[in-house]
Structure formats: structure tokens, C-alpha cells
Amino acid sequence: MSLYIKILLIYTLIINIALFFTMGFDKHCAVKEKRRIPEATLFILALLGGSIGGFLSMKLFHHKTKKWYFYVIFVLALFFQIILWILLFSKSKTFLLLPEATSSYIMTWI
């Protein structure tokens, strides 16, 4: 596995964990009626790659589940992140870190 793929995987993990805990903290602040995290901050973290962490926190903490635009932003962010990953892996000729033969077969269908 190349270095840039490792870095990208670590970045993705960190940004998802960051959004997950940020939304958890925001839920805690909402319950305690304390100062909240701005929604723009949550959206930015999702657009920077944390949409999966956002979805998980919505389900686990039951936070922002009544706001339809959170689902829309998170789905769009996830869609663009998947497209970006596909483009990055297709350039490196290794699709989703699969063996070379499988990668070549999948790339013929994309």
C-alpha cells in the first residue's frame, strides 16, 4: 500500500472520529442547555470527509435527526467522497486496495 493511500485512510479515520465526537459533544451541550457547536462547523467537517462519522453520531446520539438538511448534506458529502476515492484509486490502478487482477477487472466496468 502506497504512502499517500495510508495517509488518506488515516485522515479519513481522524476526520470521521472528529465529527462523531463533535456531534456527541453538541448533543451533550443541547441537553445541558449550554453553548452549542455551530451547524456550519458540523457541515464543514462532513464536507471535509467526516460524513460517515456524522451518520453514526446521528443514529447513536439521536442528534439532528429531525433536521432533513443534515441528511441531505451528509448524503451529498458521502457521495462526493466516494467519487473522489474512486478517482484516486483509479489513477493509482489499485481499486479499493484489491489484488491487481481484481482491480483491473473492476476498472473495466467503471
C-alpha positions as CSV (number, residue, x, y, z in Angstrom):
1,M,0.0,0.0,0.0
2,S,1.5,3.3,-1.0
3,L,2.2,6.1,1.5
4,Y,-0.4,8.5,0.1
5,I,-3.2,5.9,0.5
6,K,-2.1,5.3,4.1
7,I,-2.2,9.0,4.8
8,L,-5.6,9.3,3.1
9,L,-7.0,6.4,5.2
10,I,-5.6,7.9,8.4
11,Y,-7.0,11.3,7.5
12,T,-10.5,9.8,6.7
13,L,-10.5,8.0,10.0
14,I,-9.5,11.0,12.0
15,I,-12.0,13.4,10.4
16,N,-14.8,10.9,10.9
17,I,-13.9,10.4,14.6
18,A,-13.7,14.2,14.9
19,L,-17.2,14.8,13.6
20,F,-18.6,11.9,15.6
21,F,-17.3,13.3,18.9
22,T,-18.1,16.9,17.9
23,M,-21.8,15.9,17.3
24,G,-21.8,13.9,20.5
25,F,-20.5,17.0,22.4
26,D,-23.1,19.2,20.7
27,K,-25.8,16.8,21.9
28,H,-24.4,17.0,25.4
29,C,-24.4,20.8,25.2
30,A,-28.0,20.7,23.9
31,V,-29.2,18.6,26.8
32,K,-27.3,20.7,29.4
33,E,-28.6,23.9,27.6
34,K,-25.0,25.2,27.2
35,R,-23.4,26.9,24.2
36,R,-23.7,24.8,21.1
37,I,-21.4,23.9,18.2
38,P,-22.5,25.9,15.1
39,E,-24.2,23.8,12.4
40,A,-21.7,25.3,9.9
41,T,-18.9,23.6,11.8
42,L,-20.7,20.2,11.6
43,F,-21.3,20.7,7.8
44,I,-17.7,21.7,7.2
45,L,-16.4,18.6,9.0
46,A,-18.8,16.4,6.9
47,L,-17.7,18.0,3.7
48,L,-14.0,17.5,4.7
49,G,-14.6,13.8,4.8
50,G,-16.5,13.1,8.0
51,S,-19.9,12.2,6.7
52,I,-19.8,8.6,7.9
53,G,-19.0,9.8,11.4
54,G,-21.8,12.2,11.2
55,F,-24.3,9.5,10.2
56,L,-23.1,7.3,13.0
57,S,-23.5,10.1,15.6
58,M,-26.9,10.9,14.3
59,K,-28.0,7.4,14.9
60,L,-26.2,6.8,18.2
61,F,-26.9,10.1,19.9
62,H,-30.2,10.8,18.2
63,H,-28.9,14.2,17.3
64,K,-30.0,16.4,14.4
65,T,-32.3,13.6,13.2
66,K,-35.3,15.9,12.8
67,K,-33.4,18.3,10.5
68,W,-33.8,17.0,7.0
69,Y,-31.0,19.1,5.6
70,F,-28.4,17.3,7.8
71,Y,-29.3,14.1,5.9
72,V,-29.1,15.9,2.6
73,I,-25.7,17.5,3.3
74,F,-24.3,14.2,4.7
75,V,-25.5,12.1,1.8
76,L,-24.1,14.6,-0.8
77,A,-20.8,14.8,1.1
78,L,-20.6,11.0,1.2
79,F,-21.4,10.8,-2.5
80,F,-18.6,13.2,-3.4
81,Q,-16.2,11.4,-1.1
82,I,-16.9,8.1,-2.8
83,I,-16.4,9.7,-6.2
84,L,-13.1,11.2,-5.0
85,W,-11.9,7.8,-3.6
86,I,-12.8,6.1,-6.9
87,L,-10.9,8.7,-8.9
88,L,-7.9,8.5,-6.6
89,F,-7.8,4.7,-6.8
90,S,-8.4,4.6,-10.5
91,K,-5.4,6.8,-11.0
92,S,-3.2,4.6,-8.9
93,K,-4.6,1.5,-10.7
94,T,-5.4,-0.1,-7.4
95,F,-9.1,0.0,-6.8
96,L,-10.0,-0.3,-3.1
97,L,-6.7,-2.0,-2.3
98,L,-7.8,-5.2,-4.1
99,P,-5.3,-7.5,-5.8
100,E,-4.1,-6.4,-9.2
101,A,-6.3,-8.8,-11.2
102,T,-9.4,-7.8,-9.4
103,S,-8.6,-4.1,-9.7
104,S,-8.1,-4.5,-13.4
105,Y,-11.4,-6.3,-13.8
106,I,-13.3,-3.7,-11.8
107,M,-11.7,-0.8,-13.7
108,T,-13.0,-2.2,-17.0
109,W,-16.6,-1.7,-15.6
110,I,-16.0,1.9,-14.5
